[in-house]
Amino acid sequence: MTKGTPSMGKRNKTVHIRCRRCGKVAFHKSKRVCAACGFKRGSKRTSYNWRKKSKKG
C-alpha cells in the first residue's frame, strides 16, 4: 500500500460543495451537513473557541 504520489492521483471525487448559508465549500454531499457552519444540523451555527482569534488588550 503506497501513500505517496500514486495515491494522490485517485483524489478526484467531489465530497464538499458550496454551502447555502456560509458560502464556503464545506457542505458534505452525502452527510448533507456543512462542516464550517453546521447548516442542516440545527439553527445554531457551529463555533469553536480554537477558531476565534484572541483579542490583544
C-alpha distance matrix in Angstrom:
0.0 3.8 6.6 9.5 11.9 10.1 9.1 12.7 14.3 13.5 15.6 18.8 20.1 23.2 23.0 26.0 29.3 32.6 34.5 38.2 39.4 37.9 36.7 33.3 30.1 29.0 30.1 27.2 27.7 26.7 27.9 31.1 31.4 31.6 29.4 32.0 35.4 34.7 36.4 36.9 36.3 40.0 42.7 41.7 39.4 36.3 37.1 35.7 37.6 34.8 34.9 38.6 40.0 42.5 46.0 47.5 51.0
3.8 0.0 3.8 5.9 8.3 7.2 6.8 10.0 11.9 12.0 14.0 17.4 19.2 22.1 22.3 25.0 28.2 31.3 33.4 37.1 38.3 36.5 35.2 31.7 28.6 27.8 29.2 26.7 27.4 26.9 28.2 31.0 31.2 30.9 28.7 30.9 34.4 34.1 35.9 36.7 36.3 39.9 42.4 41.2 38.7 35.6 36.2 34.8 36.5 33.5 33.4 37.0 38.2 40.7 44.1 45.4 49.1
6.6 3.8 0.0 3.8 7.1 7.4 5.9 8.1 10.9 11.2 12.2 15.9 17.6 20.1 20.0 22.3 25.6 28.5 30.5 34.3 35.3 33.3 32.1 28.5 25.5 24.8 26.5 24.2 25.2 25.1 26.0 28.7 28.6 28.0 25.5 27.6 31.2 31.1 33.0 34.1 33.6 37.1 39.5 38.1 35.5 32.4 32.8 31.3 32.9 29.8 29.7 33.3 34.4 37.0 40.4 41.7 45.3
9.5 5.9 3.8 0.0 3.8 5.8 5.9 6.7 9.5 11.1 12.0 15.5 17.9 20.3 20.7 22.8 25.7 28.4 30.7 34.5 35.6 33.3 31.8 28.2 25.3 25.1 27.1 25.2 26.3 26.6 27.7 30.1 29.8 28.9 26.5 28.2 31.8 32.2 34.0 35.3 35.1 38.5 40.6 39.2 36.3 33.4 33.6 32.2 33.7 30.4 30.1 33.5 34.2 36.9 40.1 41.3 45.0
11.9 8.3 7.1 3.8 0.0 3.8 5.5 5.2 7.0 9.6 10.8 13.7 16.7 19.2 20.2 22.3 24.9 27.5 30.2 33.8 35.2 33.0 31.1 27.6 24.7 24.9 26.9 25.3 26.0 26.7 28.2 30.2 30.2 29.1 27.0 28.6 32.3 32.8 34.2 35.6 35.9 39.2 41.2 40.0 37.0 34.3 34.7 33.5 35.2 31.9 31.1 34.5 35.2 38.1 41.1 42.3 46.0
10.1 7.2 7.4 5.8 3.8 0.0 3.8 5.5 5.7 7.5 10.0 12.7 15.6 18.6 19.9 22.4 25.0 28.0 30.7 34.3 36.0 34.1 32.1 28.8 25.5 25.7 27.2 25.2 25.4 25.7 27.6 29.8 30.3 29.6 27.8 29.8 33.3 33.5 34.7 35.7 36.1 39.5 41.8 40.9 38.1 35.4 36.2 35.3 37.2 34.2 33.3 36.8 37.8 40.7 43.8 45.2 49.0
9.1 6.8 5.9 5.9 5.5 3.8 0.0 3.8 5.4 5.5 7.5 10.7 13.0 15.9 16.7 19.4 22.3 25.4 27.9 31.5 33.1 31.3 29.6 26.3 22.9 22.7 24.1 21.8 22.2 22.3 24.1 26.4 26.8 26.3 24.5 26.7 30.2 30.1 31.4 32.3 32.5 36.0 38.4 37.5 34.8 32.1 33.0 32.2 34.3 31.4 30.6 34.2 35.4 38.4 41.6 43.2 46.9
12.7 10.0 8.1 6.7 5.2 5.5 3.8 0.0 3.8 5.4 5.7 8.9 11.6 14.0 15.1 17.3 19.9 22.8 25.5 29.1 30.6 28.6 26.7 23.4 20.1 20.3 22.1 20.3 20.8 21.6 23.3 25.2 25.4 24.4 22.7 24.4 28.0 28.3 29.5 30.8 31.2 34.6 36.6 35.7 32.8 30.3 31.1 30.3 32.4 29.5 28.3 31.8 32.9 36.0 39.0 40.6 44.4
14.3 11.9 10.9 9.5 7.0 5.7 5.4 3.8 0.0 3.8 5.5 7.3 10.7 13.6 15.5 17.9 20.1 23.1 26.1 29.5 31.4 29.7 27.4 24.4 20.9 21.6 22.9 21.1 21.0 21.9 24.1 25.8 26.5 25.7 24.5 26.2 29.7 29.9 30.7 31.8 32.6 36.0 38.0 37.4 34.6 32.3 33.4 33.0 35.3 32.5 31.1 34.4 35.6 38.9 41.8 43.5 47.2
13.5 12.0 11.2 11.1 9.6 7.5 5.5 5.4 3.8 0.0 3.8 5.7 8.2 11.6 13.2 16.2 18.6 21.9 24.7 28.0 30.1 28.8 26.6 23.7 20.1 20.3 21.1 18.8 18.4 18.9 21.2 23.2 24.2 23.9 22.8 25.1 28.3 28.1 28.7 29.5 30.2 33.8 36.1 35.7 33.1 30.9 32.3 32.1 34.6 32.0 30.7 34.2 35.8 39.0 42.1 44.0 47.7
15.6 14.0 12.2 12.0 10.8 10.0 7.5 5.7 5.5 3.8 0.0 3.8 6.0 8.6 10.0 12.7 15.1 18.4 21.1 24.6 26.5 25.0 22.9 19.9 16.4 16.6 17.6 15.6 15.6 16.5 18.6 20.3 21.0 20.4 19.3 21.4 24.6 24.6 25.3 26.3 27.1 30.5 32.6 32.2 29.5 27.3 28.7 28.6 31.2 28.7 27.2 30.6 32.3 35.6 38.6 40.7 44.3
18.8 17.4 15.9 15.5 13.7 12.7 10.7 8.9 7.3 5.7 3.8 0.0 3.8 6.6 9.3 11.8 13.5 16.8 19.8 23.0 25.4 24.2 21.8 19.2 15.5 16.3 16.8 15.1 14.3 15.7 18.3 19.4 20.6 20.1 19.7 21.7 24.6 24.6 24.7 25.6 26.9 30.3 32.2 32.2 29.5 27.8 29.5 29.9 32.7 30.5 28.6 31.8 33.5 37.0 39.8 42.1 45.7
20.1 19.2 17.6 17.9 16.7 15.6 13.0 11.6 10.7 8.2 6.0 3.8 0.0 3.8 6.2 9.3 11.1 14.7 17.4 20.5 22.9 22.2 20.1 17.7 13.9 14.2 14.0 11.9 10.7 11.9 14.7 15.9 17.4 17.3 17.3 19.7 22.3 21.9 21.8 22.3 23.7 27.1 29.3 29.4 27.1 25.5 27.5 28.2 31.2 29.4 27.5 30.8 32.8 36.3 39.2 41.7 45.2
23.2 22.1 20.1 20.3 19.2 18.6 15.9 14.0 13.6 11.6 8.6 6.6 3.8 0.0 3.8 5.9 7.3 10.9 13.7 16.7 19.2 18.5 16.3 14.2 10.4 10.9 10.6 9.1 8.1 10.3 12.8 13.3 14.6 14.1 14.5 16.6 19.0 18.9 18.5 19.2 20.9 24.1 26.0 26.3 23.9 22.5 24.7 25.7 28.9 27.3 25.0 28.1 30.3 33.9 36.6 39.2 42.6
23.0 22.3 20.0 20.7 20.2 19.9 16.7 15.1 15.5 13.2 10.0 9.3 6.2 3.8 0.0 3.8 6.8 10.4 12.3 15.6 17.6 17.0 15.5 13.1 9.5 8.7 8.2 5.8 5.8 7.6 9.5 10.4 11.4 11.2 11.4 13.9 16.3 15.8 15.8 16.4 17.7 21.0 23.2 23.3 21.0 19.5 21.8 22.7 26.0 24.6 22.6 25.8 28.3 31.7 34.5 37.3 40.7
26.0 25.0 22.3 22.8 22.3 22.4 19.4 17.3 17.9 16.2 12.7 11.8 9.3 5.9 3.8 0.0 3.8 7.0 8.7 12.2 14.0 13.2 11.7 9.3 5.9 5.2 5.0 4.5 5.8 8.8 9.7 9.5 9.6 8.4 8.9 10.8 13.2 13.1 13.0 14.3 15.8 18.8 20.5 20.5 18.0 16.7 19.0 20.3 23.6 22.4 20.0 22.9 25.4 28.9 31.6 34.5 37.7
29.3 28.2 25.6 25.7 24.9 25.0 22.3 19.9 20.1 18.6 15.1 13.5 11.1 7.3 6.8 3.8 0.0 3.8 6.5 9.5 12.0 11.6 9.4 8.1 4.9 6.0 5.1 6.5 6.6 10.4 11.4 9.9 10.3 9.0 10.6 11.6 13.2 13.6 12.5 13.9 16.2 18.8 20.0 20.4 17.9 17.5 19.9 21.7 25.0 24.1 21.3 23.8 26.2 29.8 32.1 35.1 38.2
32.6 31.3 28.5 28.4 27.5 28.0 25.4 22.8 23.1 21.9 18.4 16.8 14.7 10.9 10.4 7.0 3.8 0.0 3.8 6.6 9.0 8.4 5.8 5.4 4.1 6.2 5.9 8.9 9.6 13.3 13.7 11.3 11.0 8.8 10.8 10.6 11.6 12.8 11.3 13.4 15.9 17.9 18.4 18.8 16.2 16.3 18.5 20.8 23.9 23.3 20.1 22.1 24.4 28.0 30.0 33.1 36.1
34.5 33.4 30.5 30.7 30.2 30.7 27.9 25.5 26.1 24.7 21.1 19.8 17.4 13.7 12.3 8.7 6.5 3.8 0.0 3.8 5.6 5.8 4.8 5.6 6.1 6.3 5.1 8.8 10.1 13.3 12.7 9.9 8.8 6.5 9.2 8.7 8.7 9.6 7.7 10.1 12.7 14.3 14.6 15.1 12.7 13.3 15.9 18.6 21.8 21.8 18.6 20.4 23.1 26.5 28.5 31.8 34.5
38.2 37.1 34.3 34.5 33.8 34.3 31.5 29.1 29.5 28.0 24.6 23.0 20.5 16.7 15.6 12.2 9.5 6.6 3.8 0.0 3.8 6.1 5.7 8.3 9.6 10.0 8.4 11.9 12.5 15.6 14.9 11.5 10.8 9.1 12.3 11.4 10.2 11.0 8.1 10.1 13.3 14.0 13.6 14.9 13.0 14.6 17.3 20.4 23.6 24.0 20.8 22.1 24.7 28.0 29.6 33.0 35.5
39.4 38.3 35.3 35.6 35.2 36.0 33.1 30.6 31.4 30.1 26.5 25.4 22.9 19.2 17.6 14.0 12.0 9.0 5.6 3.8 0.0 3.8 5.9 8.4 10.8 10.5 9.7 13.2 14.8 17.4 16.0 12.8 11.0 8.8 11.5 9.8 7.7 9.1 6.7 9.5 12.0 12.0 10.9 11.7 9.7 11.8 14.2 17.6 20.6 21.4 18.2 19.1 21.9 25.0 26.4 30.0 32.3
37.9 36.5 33.3 33.3 33.0 34.1 31.3 28.6 29.7 28.8 25.0 24.2 22.2 18.5 17.0 13.2 11.6 8.4 5.8 6.1 3.8 0.0 3.8 5.6 8.8 8.9 9.5 13.2 15.4 18.3 16.9 14.2 11.9 8.7 10.3 7.7 6.5 9.4 8.3 11.9 13.6 13.9 13.0 12.6 9.7 10.9 12.6 15.6 18.3 18.8 15.3 16.2 18.7 22.0 23.5 26.9 29.5
36.7 35.2 32.1 31.8 31.1 32.1 29.6 26.7 27.4 26.6 22.9 21.8 20.1 16.3 15.5 11.7 9.4 5.8 4.8 5.7 5.9 3.8 0.0 3.8 6.7 8.3 9.1 12.9 14.5 17.9 17.2 14.6 13.0 9.9 11.5 9.5 9.5 12.0 10.7 13.9 16.1 16.9 16.3 16.3 13.3 14.2 15.8 18.4 21.1 21.0 17.4 18.6 20.7 24.2 25.7 28.9 31.6
33.3 31.7 28.5 28.2 27.6 28.8 26.3 23.4 24.4 23.7 19.9 19.2 17.7 14.2 13.1 9.3 8.1 5.4 5.6 8.3 8.4 5.6 3.8 0.0 3.8 5.4 7.7 11.1 13.3 16.6 15.9 14.0 12.2 8.7 9.2 7.3 8.9 11.4 11.2 14.4 16.0 17.5 17.4 16.8 13.5 13.3 14.6 16.7 19.4 18.6 15.2 17.0 19.1 22.7 24.7 27.7 30.7
30.1 28.6 25.5 25.3 24.7 25.5 22.9 20.1 20.9 20.1 16.4 15.5 13.9 10.4 9.5 5.9 4.9 4.1 6.1 9.6 10.8 8.8 6.7 3.8 0.0 3.8 6.0 8.7 10.6 14.0 14.0 12.6 11.4 8.5 9.0 8.6 10.8 12.5 12.2 14.8 16.5 18.7 19.3 19.0 15.8 15.1 16.8 18.4 21.3 20.2 17.1 19.5 21.6 25.3 27.5 30.4 33.6
29.0 27.8 24.8 25.1 24.9 25.7 22.7 20.3 21.6 20.3 16.6 16.3 14.2 10.9 8.7 5.2 6.0 6.2 6.3 10.0 10.5 8.9 8.3 5.4 3.8 0.0 3.8 6.2 9.2 11.9 11.1 10.2 8.4 5.3 5.3 5.9 8.4 9.4 9.9 12.3 13.5 15.9 17.1 16.5 13.5 12.3 14.2 15.8 19.0 18.1 15.4 18.1 20.6 24.2 26.7 29.7 32.9
30.1 29.2 26.5 27.1 26.9 27.2 24.1 22.1 22.9 21.1 17.6 16.8 14.0 10.6 8.2 5.0 5.1 5.9 5.1 8.4 9.7 9.5 9.1 7.7 6.0 3.8 0.0 3.8 6.3 9.1 8.4 6.6 5.6 3.9 6.1 7.8 9.0 8.6 8.0 9.6 11.3 14.0 15.5 15.8 13.5 12.8 15.6 17.6 21.1 20.7 18.1 20.7 23.6 27.0 29.4 32.7 35.6
27.2 26.7 24.2 25.2 25.3 25.2 21.8 20.3 21.1 18.8 15.6 15.1 11.9 9.1 5.8 4.5 6.5 8.9 8.8 11.9 13.2 13.2 12.9 11.1 8.7 6.2 3.8 0.0 3.8 5.8 5.4 5.3 5.5 5.9 7.1 10.1 11.6 10.3 10.2 10.6 11.8 15.2 17.4 17.7 15.8 14.6 17.4 19.0 22.6 21.9 19.8 22.8 25.8 29.1 31.8 35.0 38.0
27.7 27.4 25.2 26.3 26.0 25.4 22.2 20.8 21.0 18.4 15.6 14.3 10.7 8.1 5.8 5.8 6.6 9.6 10.1 12.5 14.8 15.4 14.5 13.3 10.6 9.2 6.3 3.8 0.0 3.8 5.8 5.3 7.7 9.0 10.9 13.6 14.7 13.3 12.2 11.9 13.8 17.0 19.3 20.3 18.7 17.9 20.9 22.7 26.3 25.7 23.6 26.5 29.4 32.7 35.4 38.6 41.6
26.7 26.9 25.1 26.6 26.7 25.7 22.3 21.6 21.9 18.9 16.5 15.7 11.9 10.3 7.6 8.8 10.4 13.3 13.3 15.6 17.4 18.3 17.9 16.6 14.0 11.9 9.1 5.8 3.8 0.0 3.8 5.5 8.3 10.7 12.2 15.5 16.5 14.3 13.6 12.4 13.6 17.2 20.1 21.0 19.9 18.9 22.0 23.5 27.2 26.7 25.0 28.1 31.2 34.3 37.2 40.4 43.4
27.9 28.2 26.0 27.7 28.2 27.6 24.1 23.3 24.1 21.2 18.6 18.3 14.7 12.8 9.5 9.7 11.4 13.7 12.7 14.9 16.0 16.9 17.2 15.9 14.0 11.1 8.4 5.4 5.8 3.8 0.0 3.9 5.5 8.5 9.9 13.4 13.9 11.2 11.1 9.8 10.2 13.9 17.0 17.8 16.9 15.7 18.9 20.4 24.2 24.0 22.5 25.5 28.8 31.8 34.7 37.9 40.8
31.1 31.0 28.7 30.1 30.2 29.8 26.4 25.2 25.8 23.2 20.3 19.4 15.9 13.3 10.4 9.5 9.9 11.3 9.9 11.5 12.8 14.2 14.6 14.0 12.6 10.2 6.6 5.3 5.3 5.5 3.9 0.0 3.8 6.9 9.6 12.4 12.3 9.8 8.5 7.0 8.8 12.1 14.7 16.0 15.1 14.7 18.2 20.4 24.2 24.3 22.4 25.0 28.3 31.3 33.9 37.3 40.1
31.4 31.2 28.6 29.8 30.2 30.3 26.8 25.4 26.5 24.2 21.0 20.6 17.4 14.6 11.4 9.6 10.3 11.0 8.8 10.8 11.0 11.9 13.0 12.2 11.4 8.4 5.6 5.5 7.7 8.3 5.5 3.8 0.0 3.8 6.4 9.0 8.7 6.1 5.7 5.5 6.3 9.7 12.3 12.8 11.6 10.9 14.4 16.6 20.4 20.6 18.7 21.3 24.7 27.6 30.3 33.7 36.4
31.6 30.9 28.0 28.9 29.1 29.6 26.3 24.4 25.7 23.9 20.4 20.1 17.3 14.1 11.2 8.4 9.0 8.8 6.5 9.1 8.8 8.7 9.9 8.7 8.5 5.3 3.9 5.9 9.0 10.7 8.5 6.9 3.8 0.0 3.8 5.5 5.8 4.8 5.1 7.3 8.1 10.7 12.3 12.2 9.9 9.1 12.2 14.4 18.1 18.1 15.8 18.2 21.5 24.6 27.1 30.5 33.3
29.4 28.7 25.5 26.5 27.0 27.8 24.5 22.7 24.5 22.8 19.3 19.7 17.3 14.5 11.4 8.9 10.6 10.8 9.2 12.3 11.5 10.3 11.5 9.2 9.0 5.3 6.1 7.1 10.9 12.2 9.9 9.6 6.4 3.8 0.0 3.8 6.0 5.8 8.0 10.3 10.0 12.6 14.2 13.0 10.4 8.2 10.5 11.9 15.4 15.0 12.9 15.9 19.0 22.1 25.0 28.2 31.1
32.0 30.9 27.6 28.2 28.6 29.8 26.7 24.4 26.2 25.1 21.4 21.7 19.7 16.6 13.9 10.8 11.6 10.6 8.7 11.4 9.8 7.7 9.5 7.3 8.6 5.9 7.8 10.1 13.6 15.5 13.4 12.4 9.0 5.5 3.8 0.0 3.8 6.0 8.2 11.5 11.4 13.0 13.6 12.0 8.6 6.8 8.4 10.2 13.5 13.2 10.5 12.9 16.0 19.3 21.8 25.1 28.0
35.4 34.4 31.2 31.8 32.3 33.3 30.2 28.0 29.7 28.3 24.6 24.6 22.3 19.0 16.3 13.2 13.2 11.6 8.7 10.2 7.7 6.5 9.5 8.9 10.8 8.4 9.0 11.6 14.7 16.5 13.9 12.3 8.7 5.8 6.0 3.8 0.0 3.8 5.6 9.2 9.1 9.9 10.0 8.5 5.1 4.7 7.3 10.3 13.7 14.5 11.8 13.5 16.8 19.8 22.0 25.5 28.1
34.7 34.1 31.1 32.2 32.8 33.5 30.1 28.3 29.9 28.1 24.6 24.6 21.9 18.9 15.8 13.1 13.6 12.8 9.6 11.0 9.1 9.4 12.0 11.4 12.5 9.4 8.6 10.3 13.3 14.3 11.2 9.8 6.1 4.8 5.8 6.0 3.8 0.0 3.8 6.3 5.5 7.1 8.5 7.6 5.7 5.1 8.8 11.5 15.2 16.2 14.2 16.2 19.7 22.4 24.9 28.4 30.9
36.4 35.9 33.0 34.0 34.2 34.7 31.4 29.5 30.7 28.7 25.3 24.7 21.8 18.5 15.8 13.0 12.5 11.3 7.7 8.1 6.7 8.3 10.7 11.2 12.2 9.9 8.0 10.2 12.2 13.6 11.1 8.5 5.7 5.1 8.0 8.2 5.6 3.8 0.0 3.8 5.5 6.6 7.6 8.4 7.2 8.3 11.9 15.0 18.6 19.7 17.3 18.9 22.4 25.2 27.3 30.9 33.3
36.9 36.7 34.1 35.3 35.6 35.7 32.3 30.8 31.8 29.5 26.3 25.6 22.3 19.2 16.4 14.3 13.9 13.4 10.1 10.1 9.5 11.9 13.9 14.4 14.8 12.3 9.6 10.6 11.9 12.4 9.8 7.0 5.5 7.3 10.3 11.5 9.2 6.3 3.8 0.0 3.8 5.5 7.8 9.7 9.9 10.9 14.7 17.7 21.3 22.5 20.5 22.3 25.8 28.5 30.7 34.3 36.6
36.3 36.3 33.6 35.1 35.9 36.1 32.5 31.2 32.6 30.2 27.1 26.9 23.7 20.9 17.7 15.8 16.2 15.9 12.7 13.3 12.0 13.6 16.1 16.0 16.5 13.5 11.3 11.8 13.8 13.6 10.2 8.8 6.3 8.1 10.0 11.4 9.1 5.5 5.5 3.8 0.0 3.8 7.2 8.2 8.8 9.1 12.8 15.5 19.1 20.5 19.1 20.9 24.6 27.0 29.4 33.0 35.2
40.0 39.9 37.1 38.5 39.2 39.5 36.0 34.6 36.0 33.8 30.5 30.3 27.1 24.1 21.0 18.8 18.8 17.9 14.3 14.0 12.0 13.9 16.9 17.5 18.7 15.9 14.0 15.2 17.0 17.2 13.9 12.1 9.7 10.7 12.6 13.0 9.9 7.1 6.6 5.5 3.8 0.0 3.8 5.6 7.7 9.2 12.7 15.7 19.1 21.1 19.6 20.8 24.5 26.6 28.6 32.4 34.2
42.7 42.4 39.5 40.6 41.2 41.8 38.4 36.6 38.0 36.1 32.6 32.2 29.3 26.0 23.2 20.5 20.0 18.4 14.6 13.6 10.9 13.0 16.3 17.4 19.3 17.1 15.5 17.4 19.3 20.1 17.0 14.7 12.3 12.3 14.2 13.6 10.0 8.5 7.6 7.8 7.2 3.8 0.0 3.8 6.5 9.4 12.3 15.8 18.8 21.1 19.4 19.9 23.4 25.4 27.0 30.8 32.4
41.7 41.2 38.1 39.2 40.0 40.9 37.5 35.7 37.4 35.7 32.2 32.2 29.4 26.3 23.3 20.5 20.4 18.8 15.1 14.9 11.7 12.6 16.3 16.8 19.0 16.5 15.8 17.7 20.3 21.0 17.8 16.0 12.8 12.2 13.0 12.0 8.5 7.6 8.4 9.7 8.2 5.6 3.8 0.0 3.8 6.5 8.8 12.2 15.1 17.6 16.0 16.4 20.0 21.8 23.5 27.3 28.9
39.4 38.7 35.5 36.3 37.0 38.1 34.8 32.8 34.6 33.1 29.5 29.5 27.1 23.9 21.0 18.0 17.9 16.2 12.7 13.0 9.7 9.7 13.3 13.5 15.8 13.5 13.5 15.8 18.7 19.9 16.9 15.1 11.6 9.9 10.4 8.6 5.1 5.7 7.2 9.9 8.8 7.7 6.5 3.8 0.0 3.8 6.2 10.0 13.0 15.0 12.9 13.6 17.1 19.4 21.3 25.0 27.0
36.3 35.6 32.4 33.4 34.3 35.4 32.1 30.3 32.3 30.9 27.3 27.8 25.5 22.5 19.5 16.7 17.5 16.3 13.3 14.6 11.8 10.9 14.2 13.3 15.1 12.3 12.8 14.6 17.9 18.9 15.7 14.7 10.9 9.1 8.2 6.8 4.7 5.1 8.3 10.9 9.1 9.2 9.4 6.5 3.8 0.0 3.8 7.0 10.5 12.1 10.4 11.8 15.6 17.9 20.3 23.9 26.2
37.1 36.2 32.8 33.6 34.7 36.2 33.0 31.1 33.4 32.3 28.7 29.5 27.5 24.7 21.8 19.0 19.9 18.5 15.9 17.3 14.2 12.6 15.8 14.6 16.8 14.2 15.6 17.4 20.9 22.0 18.9 18.2 14.4 12.2 10.5 8.4 7.3 8.8 11.9 14.7 12.8 12.7 12.3 8.8 6.2 3.8 0.0 3.8 6.9 8.8 7.3 8.3 12.1 14.2 16.7 20.3 22.5
35.7 34.8 31.3 32.2 33.5 35.3 32.2 30.3 33.0 32.1 28.6 29.9 28.2 25.7 22.7 20.3 21.7 20.8 18.6 20.4 17.6 15.6 18.4 16.7 18.4 15.8 17.6 19.0 22.7 23.5 20.4 20.4 16.6 14.4 11.9 10.2 10.3 11.5 15.0 17.7 15.5 15.7 15.8 12.2 10.0 7.0 3.8 0.0 3.8 5.5 5.4 7.0 10.6 12.3 15.4 18.7 21.1
37.6 36.5 32.9 33.7 35.2 37.2 34.3 32.4 35.3 34.6 31.2 32.7 31.2 28.9 26.0 23.6 25.0 23.9 21.8 23.6 20.6 18.3 21.1 19.4 21.3 19.0 21.1 22.6 26.3 27.2 24.2 24.2 20.4 18.1 15.4 13.5 13.7 15.2 18.6 21.3 19.1 19.1 18.8 15.1 13.0 10.5 6.9 3.8 0.0 3.8 5.3 5.5 8.4 9.2 12.4 15.5 17.8
34.8 33.5 29.8 30.4 31.9 34.2 31.4 29.5 32.5 32.0 28.7 30.5 29.4 27.3 24.6 22.4 24.1 23.3 21.8 24.0 21.4 18.8 21.0 18.6 20.2 18.1 20.7 21.9 25.7 26.7 24.0 24.3 20.6 18.1 15.0 13.2 14.5 16.2 19.7 22.5 20.5 21.1 21.1 17.6 15.0 12.1 8.8 5.5 3.8 0.0 3.8 5.6 7.7 9.2 12.8 15.4 18.3
34.9 33.4 29.7 30.1 31.1 33.3 30.6 28.3 31.1 30.7 27.2 28.6 27.5 25.0 22.6 20.0 21.3 20.1 18.6 20.8 18.2 15.3 17.4 15.2 17.1 15.4 18.1 19.8 23.6 25.0 22.5 22.4 18.7 15.8 12.9 10.5 11.8 14.2 17.3 20.5 19.1 19.6 19.4 16.0 12.9 10.4 7.3 5.4 5.3 3.8 0.0 3.8 6.6 9.4 12.6 15.6 18.6
38.6 37.0 33.3 33.5 34.5 36.8 34.2 31.8 34.4 34.2 30.6 31.8 30.8 28.1 25.8 22.9 23.8 22.1 20.4 22.1 19.1 16.2 18.6 17.0 19.5 18.1 20.7 22.8 26.5 28.1 25.5 25.0 21.3 18.2 15.9 12.9 13.5 16.2 18.9 22.3 20.9 20.8 19.9 16.4 13.6 11.8 8.3 7.0 5.5 5.6 3.8 0.0 3.8 6.4 9.2 12.5 15.3
40.0 38.2 34.4 34.2 35.2 37.8 35.4 32.9 35.6 35.8 32.3 33.5 32.8 30.3 28.3 25.4 26.2 24.4 23.1 24.7 21.9 18.7 20.7 19.1 21.6 20.6 23.6 25.8 29.4 31.2 28.8 28.3 24.7 21.5 19.0 16.0 16.8 19.7 22.4 25.8 24.6 24.5 23.4 20.0 17.1 15.6 12.1 10.6 8.4 7.7 6.6 3.8 0.0 3.8 6.4 9.2 12.4
42.5 40.7 37.0 36.9 38.1 40.7 38.4 36.0 38.9 39.0 35.6 37.0 36.3 33.9 31.7 28.9 29.8 28.0 26.5 28.0 25.0 22.0 24.2 22.7 25.3 24.2 27.0 29.1 32.7 34.3 31.8 31.3 27.6 24.6 22.1 19.3 19.8 22.4 25.2 28.5 27.0 26.6 25.4 21.8 19.4 17.9 14.2 12.3 9.2 9.2 9.4 6.4 3.8 0.0 3.8 6.4 9.3
46.0 44.1 40.4 40.1 41.1 43.8 41.6 39.0 41.8 42.1 38.6 39.8 39.2 36.6 34.5 31.6 32.1 30.0 28.5 29.6 26.4 23.5 25.7 24.7 27.5 26.7 29.4 31.8 35.4 37.2 34.7 33.9 30.3 27.1 25.0 21.8 22.0 24.9 27.3 30.7 29.4 28.6 27.0 23.5 21.3 20.3 16.7 15.4 12.4 12.8 12.6 9.2 6.4 3.8 0.0 3.8 6.2
47.5 45.4 41.7 41.3 42.3 45.2 43.2 40.6 43.5 44.0 40.7 42.1 41.7 39.2 37.3 34.5 35.1 33.1 31.8 33.0 30.0 26.9 28.9 27.7 30.4 29.7 32.7 35.0 38.6 40.4 37.9 37.3 33.7 30.5 28.2 25.1 25.5 28.4 30.9 34.3 33.0 32.4 30.8 27.3 25.0 23.9 20.3 18.7 15.5 15.4 15.6 12.5 9.2 6.4 3.8 0.0 3.8
51.0 49.1 45.3 45.0 46.0 49.0 46.9 44.4 47.2 47.7 44.3 45.7 45.2 42.6 40.7 37.7 38.2 36.1 34.5 35.5 32.3 29.5 31.6 30.7 33.6 32.9 35.6 38.0 41.6 43.4 40.8 40.1 36.4 33.3 31.1 28.0 28.1 30.9 33.3 36.6 35.2 34.2 32.4 28.9 27.0 26.2 22.5 21.1 17.8 18.3 18.6 15.3 12.4 9.3 6.2 3.8 0.0
